[in-house]
Amino acid sequence: MKKRKCTCGAEAEARLQTSRLPDGRDVAVWRVVCPVCGQLGPAIPVEGRDEETGKAEALAAWNAMIAKVRPLEDE
């Protein structure tokens, strides 16, 4: 699956991050992040997923998010 460029035009990258839930707990998540503008893709929880599956789901979520902003762009 090809990764779409960020809305700023940069190449984004998949990262493993820690997010804080509203109840104060920390959870590890995969997400695609733009190193230039800081735009974040949807968070995909690590729990129950291997590394490749987590990255693939984060990439699919990123592509879907960018497609909403630029629907006519080829993948």
N, CA, C and O atoms as a Maestro MAE file, in Angstrom:
{
 s_m_m2io_version
 :::
 2.0.0
}

f_m_ct {
 s_m_title
 :::
 protein
 m_atom[300] {
  # First column is atom index #
  i_m_mmod_type
  r_m_x_coord
  r_m_y_coord
  r_m_z_coord
  i_m_residue_number
  s_m_chain_name
  s_m_pdb_residue_name
  s_m_pdb_atom_name
  i_m_atomic_number
  :::
  1 25 0.845 -1.172 0.000 1 A "MET " " N  " 7
  2 3 0.000 0.000 0.000 1 A "MET " " CA " 6
  3 2 0.892 1.237 0.000 1 A "MET " " C  " 6
  4 15 1.835 1.335 0.785 1 A "MET " " O  " 8
  5 25 0.587 2.173 -0.882 2 A "LYS " " N  " 7
  6 3 1.368 3.403 -0.999 2 A "LYS " " CA " 6
  7 2 0.874 4.430 0.015 2 A "LYS " " C  " 6
  8 15 -0.329 4.615 0.199 2 A "LYS " " O  " 8
  9 25 1.815 5.084 0.661 3 A "LYS " " N  " 7
  10 3 1.475 6.109 1.645 3 A "LYS " " CA " 6
  11 2 1.286 7.445 0.943 3 A "LYS " " C  " 6
  12 15 2.143 7.873 0.170 3 A "LYS " " O  " 8
  13 25 0.167 8.100 1.210 4 A "ARG " " N  " 7
  14 3 -0.086 9.425 0.644 4 A "ARG " " CA " 6
  15 2 0.775 10.455 1.362 4 A "ARG " " C  " 6
  16 15 1.075 10.315 2.548 4 A "ARG " " O  " 8
  17 25 1.169 11.489 0.627 5 A "LYS " " N  " 7
  18 3 1.939 12.571 1.233 5 A "LYS " " CA " 6
  19 2 1.030 13.389 2.138 5 A "LYS " " C  " 6
  20 15 -0.189 13.412 1.964 5 A "LYS " " O  " 8
  21 25 1.639 14.051 3.095 6 A "CYS " " N  " 7
  22 3 0.918 14.923 4.015 6 A "CYS " " CA " 6
  23 2 0.304 16.082 3.235 6 A "CYS " " C  " 6
  24 15 0.678 16.327 2.089 6 A "CYS " " O  " 8
  25 25 -0.618 16.780 3.842 7 A "THR " " N  " 7
  26 3 -1.232 17.935 3.200 7 A "THR " " CA " 6
  27 2 -0.216 19.050 2.961 7 A "THR " " C  " 6
  28 15 -0.448 19.920 2.121 7 A "THR " " O  " 8
  29 25 0.902 19.039 3.682 8 A "CYS " " N  " 7
  30 3 1.957 20.033 3.460 8 A "CYS " " CA " 6
  31 2 2.917 19.587 2.360 8 A "CYS " " C  " 6
  32 15 3.798 20.348 1.960 8 A "CYS " " O  " 8
  33 25 2.750 18.344 1.866 9 A "GLY " " N  " 7
  34 3 3.589 17.831 0.793 9 A "GLY " " CA " 6
  35 2 4.747 16.961 1.241 9 A "GLY " " C  " 6
  36 15 5.443 16.393 0.400 9 A "GLY " " O  " 8
  37 25 4.972 16.840 2.532 10 A "ALA " " N  " 7
  38 3 6.082 16.050 3.059 10 A "ALA " " CA " 6
  39 2 5.726 14.565 3.138 10 A "ALA " " C  " 6
  40 15 4.555 14.187 3.122 10 A "ALA " " O  " 8
  41 25 6.766 13.739 3.223 11 A "GLU " " N  " 7
  42 3 6.595 12.301 3.438 11 A "GLU " " CA " 6
  43 2 6.410 12.068 4.930 11 A "GLU " " C  " 6
  44 15 7.272 12.433 5.729 11 A "GLU " " O  " 8
  45 25 5.305 11.470 5.304 12 A "ALA " " N  " 7
  46 3 5.040 11.165 6.712 12 A "ALA " " CA " 6
  47 2 5.627 9.799 7.050 12 A "ALA " " C  " 6
  48 15 5.991 9.036 6.154 12 A "ALA " " O  " 8
  49 25 5.719 9.493 8.336 13 A "GLU " " N  " 7
  50 3 6.297 8.224 8.764 13 A "GLU " " CA " 6
  51 2 5.489 7.598 9.898 13 A "GLU " " C  " 6
  52 15 4.902 8.299 10.722 13 A "GLU " " O  " 8
  53 25 5.472 6.270 9.923 14 A "ALA " " N  " 7
  54 3 4.763 5.551 10.987 14 A "ALA " " CA " 6
  55 2 5.636 5.551 12.235 14 A "ALA " " C  " 6
  56 15 6.842 5.317 12.159 14 A "ALA " " O  " 8
  57 25 5.024 5.813 13.370 15 A "ARG " " N  " 7
  58 3 5.752 5.856 14.643 15 A "ARG " " CA " 6
  59 2 4.956 5.148 15.727 15 A "ARG " " C  " 6
  60 15 3.725 5.112 15.711 15 A "ARG " " O  " 8
  61 25 5.696 4.593 16.655 16 A "LEU " " N  " 7
  62 3 5.104 4.019 17.863 16 A "LEU " " CA " 6
  63 2 5.152 5.115 18.917 16 A "LEU " " C  " 6
  64 15 6.224 5.631 19.232 16 A "LEU " " O  " 8
  65 25 3.990 5.473 19.463 17 A "GLN " " N  " 7
  66 3 3.906 6.555 20.439 17 A "GLN " " CA " 6
  67 2 3.098 6.115 21.643 17 A "GLN " " C  " 6
  68 15 2.422 5.087 21.616 17 A "GLN " " O  " 8
  69 25 3.178 6.901 22.690 18 A "THR " " N  " 7
  70 3 2.354 6.685 23.869 18 A "THR " " CA " 6
  71 2 1.345 7.826 23.939 18 A "THR " " C  " 6
  72 15 1.706 8.998 23.841 18 A "THR " " O  " 8
  73 25 0.077 7.462 24.111 19 A "SER " " N  " 7
  74 3 -0.983 8.464 24.243 19 A "SER " " CA " 6
  75 2 -1.623 8.327 25.616 19 A "SER " " C  " 6
  76 15 -1.699 7.231 26.171 19 A "SER " " O  " 8
  77 25 -2.074 9.429 26.146 20 A "ARG " " N  " 7
  78 3 -2.744 9.428 27.444 20 A "ARG " " CA " 6
  79 2 -4.247 9.449 27.223 20 A "ARG " " C  " 6
  80 15 -4.769 10.303 26.506 20 A "ARG " " O  " 8
  81 25 -4.937 8.505 27.843 21 A "LEU " " N  " 7
  82 3 -6.393 8.433 27.755 21 A "LEU " " CA " 6
  83 2 -7.019 9.456 28.707 21 A "LEU " " C  " 6
  84 15 -6.357 9.920 29.635 21 A "LEU " " O  " 8
  85 25 -8.283 9.808 28.484 22 A "PRO " " N  " 7
  86 3 -8.941 10.787 29.367 22 A "PRO " " CA " 6
  87 2 -8.935 10.381 30.847 22 A "PRO " " C  " 6
  88 15 -8.977 11.240 31.727 22 A "PRO " " O  " 8
  89 25 -8.883 9.067 31.118 23 A "ASP " " N  " 7
  90 3 -8.874 8.616 32.517 23 A "ASP " " CA " 6
  91 2 -7.471 8.607 33.120 23 A "ASP " " C  " 6
  92 15 -7.291 8.180 34.261 23 A "ASP " " O  " 8
  93 25 -6.467 9.078 32.358 24 A "GLY " " N  " 7
  94 3 -5.109 9.183 32.883 24 A "GLY " " CA " 6
  95 2 -4.189 8.015 32.566 24 A "GLY " " C  " 6
  96 15 -2.988 8.093 32.824 24 A "GLY " " O  " 8
  97 25 -4.725 6.940 32.016 25 A "ARG " " N  " 7
  98 3 -3.885 5.789 31.662 25 A "ARG " " CA " 6
  99 2 -3.122 6.088 30.375 25 A "ARG " " C  " 6
  100 15 -3.589 6.837 29.516 25 A "ARG " " O  " 8
  101 25 -1.939 5.487 30.261 26 A "ASP " " N  " 7
  102 3 -1.155 5.592 29.036 26 A "ASP " " CA " 6
  103 2 -1.363 4.345 28.197 26 A "ASP " " C  " 6
  104 15 -1.480 3.241 28.729 26 A "ASP " " O  " 8
  105 25 -1.408 4.524 26.873 27 A "VAL " " N  " 7
  106 3 -1.586 3.405 25.962 27 A "VAL " " CA " 6
  107 2 -0.629 3.609 24.782 27 A "VAL " " C  " 6
  108 15 -0.469 4.723 24.283 27 A "VAL " " O  " 8
  109 25 0.002 2.517 24.348 28 A "ALA " " N  " 7
  110 3 0.898 2.571 23.194 28 A "ALA " " CA " 6
  111 2 0.063 2.494 21.921 28 A "ALA " " C  " 6
  112 15 -0.852 1.678 21.816 28 A "ALA " " O  " 8
  113 25 0.388 3.355 20.952 29 A "VAL " " N  " 7
  114 3 -0.366 3.417 19.696 29 A "VAL " " CA " 6
  115 2 0.594 3.577 18.519 29 A "VAL " " C  " 6
  116 15 1.689 4.124 18.654 29 A "VAL " " O  " 8
  117 25 0.154 3.085 17.368 30 A "TRP " " N  " 7
  118 3 0.824 3.355 16.108 30 A "TRP " " CA " 6
  119 2 0.088 4.515 15.470 30 A "TRP " " C  " 6
  120 15 -1.141 4.573 15.515 30 A "TRP " " O  " 8
  121 25 0.826 5.441 14.874 31 A "ARG " " N  " 7
  122 3 0.205 6.496 14.095 31 A "ARG " " CA " 6
  123 2 1.210 7.018 13.090 31 A "ARG " " C  " 6
  124 15 2.422 6.930 13.287 31 A "ARG " " O  " 8
  125 25 0.676 7.563 12.007 32 A "VAL " " N  " 7
  126 3 1.515 8.177 10.992 32 A "VAL " " CA " 6
  127 2 1.609 9.654 11.342 32 A "VAL " " C  " 6
  128 15 0.604 10.306 11.626 32 A "VAL " " O  " 8
  129 25 2.841 10.173 11.316 33 A "VAL " " N  " 7
  130 3 3.120 11.542 11.751 33 A "VAL " " CA " 6
  131 2 3.932 12.247 10.674 33 A "VAL " " C  " 6
  132 15 4.848 11.663 10.096 33 A "VAL " " O  " 8
  133 25 3.598 13.488 10.411 34 A "CYS " " N  " 7
  134 3 4.382 14.304 9.482 34 A "CYS " " CA " 6
  135 2 5.515 14.964 10.259 34 A "CYS " " C  " 6
  136 15 5.256 15.683 11.224 34 A "CYS " " O  " 8
  137 25 6.780 14.733 9.853 35 A "PRO " " N  " 7
  138 3 7.896 15.345 10.566 35 A "PRO " " CA " 6
  139 2 8.056 16.842 10.282 35 A "PRO " " C  " 6
  140 15 8.819 17.517 10.974 35 A "PRO " " O  " 8
  141 25 7.354 17.368 9.283 36 A "VAL " " N  " 7
  142 3 7.485 18.784 8.925 36 A "VAL " " CA " 6
  143 2 6.445 19.631 9.657 36 A "VAL " " C  " 6
  144 15 6.796 20.563 10.381 36 A "VAL " " O  " 8
  145 25 5.162 19.303 9.466 37 A "CYS " " N  " 7
  146 3 4.111 20.143 10.055 37 A "CYS " " CA " 6
  147 2 3.518 19.552 11.341 37 A "CYS " " C  " 6
  148 15 2.788 20.237 12.057 37 A "CYS " " O  " 8
  149 25 3.826 18.298 11.632 38 A "GLY " " N  " 7
  150 3 3.342 17.684 12.872 38 A "GLY " " CA " 6
  151 2 1.951 17.085 12.795 38 A "GLY " " C  " 6
  152 15 1.419 16.637 13.811 38 A "GLY " " O  " 8
  153 25 1.348 17.064 11.609 39 A "GLN " " N  " 7
  154 3 0.008 16.472 11.480 39 A "GLN " " CA " 6
  155 2 0.038 15.008 11.914 39 A "GLN " " C  " 6
  156 15 0.963 14.268 11.579 39 A "GLN " " O  " 8
  157 25 -0.980 14.604 12.659 40 A "LEU " " N  " 7
  158 3 -1.071 13.246 13.184 40 A "LEU " " CA " 6
  159 2 -2.195 12.476 12.516 40 A "LEU " " C  " 6
  160 15 -3.283 13.008 12.299 40 A "LEU " " O  " 8
  161 25 -1.928 11.238 12.198 41 A "GLY " " N  " 7
  162 3 -2.968 10.343 11.716 41 A "GLY " " CA " 6
  163 2 -3.709 9.741 12.894 41 A "GLY " " C  " 6
  164 15 -3.309 9.942 14.040 41 A "GLY " " O  " 8
  165 25 -4.784 9.004 12.636 42 A "PRO " " N  " 7
  166 3 -5.528 8.351 13.710 42 A "PRO " " CA " 6
  167 2 -4.650 7.379 14.501 42 A "PRO " " C  " 6
  168 15 -3.760 6.740 13.939 42 A "PRO " " O  " 8
  169 25 -4.902 7.275 15.782 43 A "ALA " " N  " 7
  170 3 -4.148 6.381 16.661 43 A "ALA " " CA " 6
  171 2 -4.681 4.952 16.544 43 A "ALA " " C  " 6
  172 15 -5.888 4.727 16.627 43 A "ALA " " O  " 8
  173 25 -3.786 3.999 16.354 44 A "ILE " " N  " 7
  174 3 -4.134 2.585 16.274 44 A "ILE " " CA " 6
  175 2 -3.494 1.888 17.475 44 A "ILE " " C  " 6
  176 15 -2.268 1.794 17.534 44 A "ILE " " O  " 8
  177 25 -4.281 1.400 18.430 45 A "PRO " " N  " 7
  178 3 -3.712 0.768 19.626 45 A "PRO " " CA " 6
  179 2 -2.828 -0.429 19.279 45 A "PRO " " C  " 6
  180 15 -3.143 -1.205 18.376 45 A "PRO " " O  " 8
  181 25 -1.722 -0.568 20.005 46 A "VAL " " N  " 7
  182 3 -0.774 -1.664 19.791 46 A "VAL " " CA " 6
  183 2 -1.355 -2.985 20.290 46 A "VAL " " C  " 6
  184 15 -1.112 -4.041 19.707 46 A "VAL " " O  " 8
  185 25 -2.110 -2.914 21.356 47 A "GLU " " N  " 7
  186 3 -2.634 -4.121 22.007 47 A "GLU " " CA " 6
  187 2 -3.358 -5.035 21.020 47 A "GLU " " C  " 6
  188 15 -4.283 -4.610 20.328 47 A "GLU " " O  " 8
  189 25 -2.925 -6.297 20.966 48 A "GLY " " N  " 7
  190 3 -3.563 -7.288 20.118 48 A "GLY " " CA " 6
  191 2 -3.101 -7.268 18.672 48 A "GLY " " C  " 6
  192 15 -3.662 -7.981 17.840 48 A "GLY " " O  " 8
  193 25 -2.092 -6.470 18.354 49 A "ARG " " N  " 7
  194 3 -1.589 -6.377 16.978 49 A "ARG " " CA " 6
  195 2 -0.078 -6.573 16.968 49 A "ARG " " C  " 6
  196 15 0.622 -6.130 17.879 49 A "ARG " " O  " 8
  197 25 0.417 -7.243 15.925 50 A "ASP " " N  " 7
  198 3 1.862 -7.297 15.776 50 A "ASP " " CA " 6
  199 2 2.316 -6.007 15.097 50 A "ASP " " C  " 6
  200 15 1.487 -5.205 14.667 50 A "ASP " " O  " 8
  201 25 3.625 -5.807 14.999 51 A "GLU " " N  " 7
  202 3 4.158 -4.551 14.471 51 A "GLU " " CA " 6
  203 2 3.703 -4.273 13.043 51 A "GLU " " C  " 6
  204 15 3.283 -3.159 12.731 51 A "GLU " " O  " 8
  205 25 3.785 -5.270 12.181 52 A "GLU " " N  " 7
  206 3 3.403 -5.062 10.779 52 A "GLU " " CA " 6
  207 2 1.918 -4.729 10.632 52 A "GLU " " C  " 6
  208 15 1.551 -3.862 9.839 52 A "GLU " " O  " 8
  209 25 1.072 -5.409 11.388 53 A "THR " " N  " 7
  210 3 -0.373 -5.138 11.337 53 A "THR " " CA " 6
  211 2 -0.673 -3.735 11.848 53 A "THR " " C  " 6
  212 15 -1.475 -3.014 11.254 53 A "THR " " O  " 8
  213 25 -0.033 -3.345 12.949 54 A "GLY " " N  " 7
  214 3 -0.239 -2.005 13.502 54 A "GLY " " CA " 6
  215 2 0.165 -0.914 12.534 54 A "GLY " " C  " 6
  216 15 -0.556 0.069 12.359 54 A "GLY " " O  " 8
  217 25 1.330 -1.087 11.898 55 A "LYS " " N  " 7
  218 3 1.794 -0.101 10.918 55 A "LYS " " CA " 6
  219 2 0.864 -0.040 9.709 55 A "LYS " " C  " 6
  220 15 0.557 1.042 9.209 55 A "LYS " " O  " 8
  221 25 0.415 -1.211 9.240 56 A "ALA " " N  " 7
  222 3 -0.477 -1.259 8.071 56 A "ALA " " CA " 6
  223 2 -1.807 -0.572 8.380 56 A "ALA " " C  " 6
  224 15 -2.335 0.155 7.538 56 A "ALA " " O  " 8
  225 25 -2.349 -0.792 9.565 57 A "GLU " " N  " 7
  226 3 -3.613 -0.153 9.942 57 A "GLU " " CA " 6
  227 2 -3.440 1.354 10.104 57 A "GLU " " C  " 6
  228 15 -4.323 2.126 9.730 57 A "GLU " " O  " 8
  229 25 -2.299 1.775 10.662 58 A "ALA " " N  " 7
  230 3 -2.027 3.210 10.801 58 A "ALA " " CA " 6
  231 2 -1.895 3.860 9.427 58 A "ALA " " C  " 6
  232 15 -2.378 4.972 9.213 58 A "ALA " " O  " 8
  233 25 -1.247 3.171 8.508 59 A "LEU " " N  " 7
  234 3 -1.085 3.682 7.142 59 A "LEU " " CA " 6
  235 2 -2.435 3.785 6.433 59 A "LEU " " C  " 6
  236 15 -2.708 4.781 5.763 59 A "LEU " " O  " 8
  237 25 -3.273 2.774 6.575 60 A "ALA " " N  " 7
  238 3 -4.605 2.804 5.950 60 A "ALA " " CA " 6
  239 2 -5.443 3.944 6.532 60 A "ALA " " C  " 6
  240 15 -6.166 4.619 5.799 60 A "ALA " " O  " 8
  241 25 -5.349 4.159 7.840 61 A "ALA " " N  " 7
  242 3 -6.095 5.246 8.478 61 A "ALA " " CA " 6
  243 2 -5.583 6.610 8.002 61 A "ALA " " C  " 6
  244 15 -6.371 7.528 7.774 61 A "ALA " " O  " 8
  245 25 -4.270 6.737 7.856 62 A "TRP " " N  " 7
  246 3 -3.670 7.976 7.341 62 A "TRP " " CA " 6
  247 2 -4.161 8.247 5.919 62 A "TRP " " C  " 6
  248 15 -4.606 9.351 5.606 62 A "TRP " " O  " 8
  249 25 -4.074 7.229 5.066 63 A "ASN " " N  " 7
  250 3 -4.497 7.393 3.677 63 A "ASN " " CA " 6
  251 2 -5.966 7.803 3.586 63 A "ASN " " C  " 6
  252 15 -6.324 8.647 2.765 63 A "ASN " " O  " 8
  253 25 -6.815 7.212 4.421 64 A "ALA " " N  " 7
  254 3 -8.236 7.562 4.423 64 A "ALA " " CA " 6
  255 2 -8.435 9.015 4.867 64 A "ALA " " C  " 6
  256 15 -9.267 9.734 4.314 64 A "ALA " " O  " 8
  257 25 -7.660 9.436 5.873 65 A "MET " " N  " 7
  258 3 -7.760 10.808 6.368 65 A "MET " " CA " 6
  259 2 -7.330 11.803 5.286 65 A "MET " " C  " 6
  260 15 -8.012 12.804 5.065 65 A "MET " " O  " 8
  261 25 -6.216 11.541 4.614 66 A "ILE " " N  " 7
  262 3 -5.721 12.437 3.573 66 A "ILE " " CA " 6
  263 2 -6.668 12.424 2.363 66 A "ILE " " C  " 6
  264 15 -6.854 13.453 1.714 66 A "ILE " " O  " 8
  265 25 -7.258 11.280 2.063 67 A "ALA " " N  " 7
  266 3 -8.198 11.181 0.931 67 A "ALA " " CA " 6
  267 2 -9.424 12.072 1.143 67 A "ALA " " C  " 6
  268 15 -10.003 12.561 0.173 67 A "ALA " " O  " 8
  269 25 -9.820 12.285 2.389 68 A "LYS " " N  " 7
  270 3 -10.952 13.180 2.666 68 A "LYS " " CA " 6
  271 2 -10.593 14.630 2.357 68 A "LYS " " C  " 6
  272 15 -11.444 15.417 1.942 68 A "LYS " " O  " 8
  273 25 -9.323 14.970 2.566 69 A "VAL " " N  " 7
  274 3 -8.874 16.338 2.312 69 A "VAL " " CA " 6
  275 2 -8.610 16.560 0.831 69 A "VAL " " C  " 6
  276 15 -8.937 17.614 0.285 69 A "VAL " " O  " 8
  277 25 -8.003 15.543 0.171 70 A "ARG " " N  " 7
  278 3 -7.668 15.631 -1.248 70 A "ARG " " CA " 6
  279 2 -8.248 14.433 -1.976 70 A "ARG " " C  " 6
  280 15 -7.505 13.528 -2.357 70 A "ARG " " O  " 8
  281 25 -9.561 14.405 -2.179 71 A "PRO " " N  " 7
  282 3 -10.209 13.223 -2.745 71 A "PRO " " CA " 6
  283 2 -9.859 12.923 -4.202 71 A "PRO " " C  " 6
  284 15 -10.014 11.779 -4.629 71 A "PRO " " O  " 8
  285 25 -9.406 13.881 -4.967 72 A "LEU " " N  " 7
  286 3 -9.144 13.645 -6.389 72 A "LEU " " CA " 6
  287 2 -7.705 13.238 -6.662 72 A "LEU " " C  " 6
  288 15 -7.359 12.930 -7.802 72 A "LEU " " O  " 8
  289 25 -6.871 13.233 -5.652 73 A "GLU " " N  " 7
  290 3 -5.467 12.865 -5.825 73 A "GLU " " CA " 6
  291 2 -5.353 11.361 -6.034 73 A "GLU " " C  " 6
  292 15 -6.023 10.583 -5.356 73 A "GLU " " O  " 8
  293 25 -4.501 10.950 -6.976 74 A "ASP " " N  " 7
  294 3 -4.254 9.524 -7.193 74 A "ASP " " CA " 6
  295 2 -3.459 8.968 -6.020 74 A "ASP " " C  " 6
  296 15 -2.659 9.671 -5.403 74 A "ASP " " O  " 8
  297 25 -3.693 7.702 -5.728 75 A "GLU " " N  " 7
  298 3 -2.963 7.060 -4.647 75 A "GLU " " CA " 6
  299 2 -1.564 6.749 -5.030 75 A "GLU " " C  " 6
  300 15 -0.810 6.202 -4.225 75 A "GLU " " O  " 8
  :::
 }
 m_bond[299] {
  # First column is bond index #
  i_m_from
  i_m_to
  i_m_order
  :::
  1 1 2 1
  2 2 3 1
  3 3 4 2
  4 3 5 1
  5 5 6 1
  6 6 7 1
  7 7 8 2
  8 7 9 1
  9 9 10 1
  10 10 11 1
  11 11 12 2
  12 11 13 1
  13 13 14 1
  14 14 15 1
  15 15 16 2
  16 15 17 1
  17 17 18 1
  18 18 19 1
  19 19 20 2
  20 19 21 1
  21 21 22 1
  22 22 23 1
  23 23 24 2
  24 23 25 1
  25 25 26 1
  26 26 27 1
  27 27 28 2
  28 27 29 1
  29 29 30 1
  30 30 31 1
  31 31 32 2
  32 31 33 1
  33 33 34 1
  34 34 35 1
  35 35 36 2
  36 35 37 1
  37 37 38 1
  38 38 39 1
  39 39 40 2
  40 39 41 1
  41 41 42 1
  42 42 43 1
  43 43 44 2
  44 43 45 1
  45 45 46 1
  46 46 47 1
  47 47 48 2
  48 47 49 1
  49 49 50 1
  50 50 51 1
  51 51 52 2
  52 51 53 1
  53 53 54 1
  54 54 55 1
  55 55 56 2
  56 55 57 1
  57 57 58 1
  58 58 59 1
  59 59 60 2
  60 59 61 1
  61 61 62 1
  62 62 63 1
  63 63 64 2
  64 63 65 1
  65 65 66 1
  66 66 67 1
  67 67 68 2
  68 67 69 1
  69 69 70 1
  70 70 71 1
  71 71 72 2
  72 71 73 1
  73 73 74 1
  74 74 75 1
  75 75 76 2
  76 75 77 1
  77 77 78 1
  78 78 79 1
  79 79 80 2
  80 79 81 1
  81 81 82 1
  82 82 83 1
  83 83 84 2
  84 83 85 1
  85 85 86 1
  86 86 87 1
  87 87 88 2
  88 87 89 1
  89 89 90 1
  90 90 91 1
  91 91 92 2
  92 91 93 1
  93 93 94 1
  94 94 95 1
  95 95 96 2
  96 95 97 1
  97 97 98 1
  98 98 99 1
  99 99 100 2
  100 99 101 1
  101 101 102 1
  102 102 103 1
  103 103 104 2
  104 103 105 1
  105 105 106 1
  106 106 107 1
  107 107 108 2
  108 107 109 1
  109 109 110 1
  110 110 111 1
  111 111 112 2
  112 111 113 1
  113 113 114 1
  114 114 115 1
  115 115 116 2
  116 115 117 1
  117 117 118 1
  118 118 119 1
  119 119 120 2
  120 119 121 1
  121 121 122 1
  122 122 123 1
  123 123 124 2
  124 123 125 1
  125 125 126 1
  126 126 127 1
  127 127 128 2
  128 127 129 1
  129 129 130 1
  130 130 131 1
  131 131 132 2
  132 131 133 1
  133 133 134 1
  134 134 135 1
  135 135 136 2
  136 135 137 1
  137 137 138 1
  138 138 139 1
  139 139 140 2
  140 139 141 1
  141 141 142 1
  142 142 143 1
  143 143 144 2
  144 143 145 1
  145 145 146 1
  146 146 147 1
  147 147 148 2
  148 147 149 1
  149 149 150 1
  150 150 151 1
  151 151 152 2
  152 151 153 1
  153 153 154 1
  154 154 155 1
  155 155 156 2
  156 155 157 1
  157 157 158 1
  158 158 159 1
  159 159 160 2
  160 159 161 1
  161 161 162 1
  162 162 163 1
  163 163 164 2
  164 163 165 1
  165 165 166 1
  166 166 167 1
  167 167 168 2
  168 167 169 1
  169 169 170 1
  170 170 171 1
  171 171 172 2
  172 171 173 1
  173 173 174 1
  174 174 175 1
  175 175 176 2
  176 175 177 1
  177 177 178 1
  178 178 179 1
  179 179 180 2
  180 179 181 1
  181 181 182 1
  182 182 183 1
  183 183 184 2
  184 183 185 1
  185 185 186 1
  186 186 187 1
  187 187 188 2
  188 187 189 1
  189 189 190 1
  190 190 191 1
  191 191 192 2
  192 191 193 1
  193 193 194 1
  194 194 195 1
  195 195 196 2
  196 195 197 1
  197 197 198 1
  198 198 199 1
  199 199 200 2
  200 199 201 1
  201 201 202 1
  202 202 203 1
  203 203 204 2
  204 203 205 1
  205 205 206 1
  206 206 207 1
  207 207 208 2
  208 207 209 1
  209 209 210 1
  210 210 211 1
  211 211 212 2
  212 211 213 1
  213 213 214 1
  214 214 215 1
  215 215 216 2
  216 215 217 1
  217 217 218 1
  218 218 219 1
  219 219 220 2
  220 219 221 1
  221 221 222 1
  222 222 223 1
  223 223 224 2
  224 223 225 1
  225 225 226 1
  226 226 227 1
  227 227 228 2
  228 227 229 1
  229 229 230 1
  230 230 231 1
  231 231 232 2
  232 231 233 1
  233 233 234 1
  234 234 235 1
  235 235 236 2
  236 235 237 1
  237 237 238 1
  238 238 239 1
  239 239 240 2
  240 239 241 1
  241 241 242 1
  242 242 243 1
  243 243 244 2
  244 243 245 1
  245 245 246 1
  246 246 247 1
  247 247 248 2
  248 247 249 1
  249 249 250 1
  250 250 251 1
  251 251 252 2
  252 251 253 1
  253 253 254 1
  254 254 255 1
  255 255 256 2
  256 255 257 1
  257 257 258 1
  258 258 259 1
  259 259 260 2
  260 259 261 1
  261 261 262 1
  262 262 263 1
  263 263 264 2
  264 263 265 1
  265 265 266 1
  266 266 267 1
  267 267 268 2
  268 267 269 1
  269 269 270 1
  270 270 271 1
  271 271 272 2
  272 271 273 1
  273 273 274 1
  274 274 275 1
  275 275 276 2
  276 275 277 1
  277 277 278 1
  278 278 279 1
  279 279 280 2
  280 279 281 1
  281 281 282 1
  282 282 283 1
  283 283 284 2
  284 283 285 1
  285 285 286 1
  286 286 287 1
  287 287 288 2
  288 287 289 1
  289 289 290 1
  290 290 291 1
  291 291 292 2
  292 291 293 1
  293 293 294 1
  294 294 295 1
  295 295 296 2
  296 295 297 1
  297 297 298 1
  298 298 299 1
  299 299 300 2
  :::
 }
}
